[in-house]
């Protein structure tokens, strides 16, 4: 573990590239940094503040939950190995209350660890060691997606964005209310899950690769892990499909990607 920490320290000490104070004071986003290693917290806080973000700090799980619920940050960077309450439990508890991006930081890089984190509600999983450039890119991408979804920007990559209600037969999407119904029943989705369906629903029947989904929905062109897409799709299917072993709405094109069936047109 010490070897991993040393390698992490070496890589995350890379200087941030953006100029200090690049966000107007009244529009600064607040990021909660949660890690029991003070050196890591200090380095992350320093670089995030250089990028123009306000920061909050927590060194254990209980403190993280308390600060997050009280201060309601715009994004949370969350280590898994925390004293008092572990990071996965913190993620699970906060996800029921706060609809903000949660990015897990962990030295555990096994696929099962990533899947567990994402299934508990994390928006992304960043494996230590990582560079500040990578972390900042993911922070910006997640915050940008939230801003766009809240009406603070336009997603120029998404085609046919003028539609407000998309009817695909068994499933309908209300883009104004961020609401999805399957066979008339409302479905409880995270923001990221909704964005995946929204992107696919704007082009029903068209296969979209995992790489494209990662770039357009998550905003990552280089640093993302395409397994993140697979885990998110699996979570969506568990909520919208009658039989996940034989999906009829969110379909896999083997070796290529995913698409939404337009059941209204019999496709």
Beta strands, then each sheet from edge to edge (+ up, - down):
strand 1: 30-34
strand 2: 54-58
strand 3: 75-79
strand 4: 101-106
strand 5: 124-127
strand 6: 165-167
strand 7: 171-174
strand 8: 179-182
strand 9: 185-187
strand 10: 208-209
strand 11: 250-253
strand 12: 257-260
sheet 1: 2+ 1+ 3+ 4+ 5+
sheet 2: 6+ 7- 8+ 9-
sheet 3: 10+ 12- 11+
end
